[in-house]
Amino acid sequence: MKAAGAAVEGPDDLDALAAHLRSHAALRAKGEIGLVSEVLGAGNWVHGPGDDGAVLRIGSGAGDGLTGHVVACGEALLPAFVVRDPYGAGIAAVLTNVNDLAAMGARPYGVVDTIVGSADLAREMLRGMQAAGLLYDVPLVGGHLTVHDGPPALSAFGIGHADAVLSATRVAVGQSLVVASCTQGTMRADFPFFRSFDERGSDLAGDVRVLAEIARSGACVAAKDVSMAGTVGSLAMLLEWSRLGVRLDLDLLPRPSDVPAAAWLTCFPAFSFLLCSPPGREDECVEAFRTRGLEAAVVGTIDDTGLLSLVSAGRQAVVLDVASTAVTGLQR
């Protein structure tokens, strides 16, 4: 965790940080998702496309014993990453799905994969997925394998169950923005990914299931996992549907002491979530993570400005006007 009260030094530094985040390639790449709406038109953010996963209600109300929601999600890994680190790609394939399911308030039930590549690469991908499945207590329940010597491909799809769904469509003015993160770990040297596997080990399985608990209790109503877009980019995606704003307090944000603010705000942590908590439920939301030895803090309040801003030591710098600037470009 960063030192308490650590601030970004100087007004130019905060403005420069905001400008850096605004133009960051990982955030700008999210605009490519708008292609989906170009083809399919407007979607339903709860049932897809939109949120981290698509939600299907189960149960007919006819006494069949089925209740709640099935949540489905999927991820494709960059071929260059698969070639360079097939074992790590296998881990990432599971991690991304599990985190997406958690961000929807779902407990993970299983993962299905599709693998294309040489036999050697395929073995390493499967080994990575197996290792991650053991860490997260999520079985690899099936998939597809094509062995060939051409360019590789790895995709994975997660299925989970939610009693109460967390959705970006439920973000509202007055809610507290909570950030919960594992700040123990190391940054990869070749990729902006903050690893916490050695530090958390099998505790990761319980960590990701906390979100289902606070969704069911009502202490959290909306969430998004921090992924490739980084903390600020993922926050922009969380606010996109509502077009509301927030002032992100960098002095309160959980952050490793040895990772600079710019690097932390643009990296993909193994465990980091943005959560919206109703007024009066913030402490309950924060404590659910702290009792597991994770860092969590209230870092802002959702407002009606439409501005995503950074604040530090009483200073403010606007990153994006979410009310007028598309992030993913998905139509509502």
Disulfide bonds with the S-S distance in Angstrom:
none
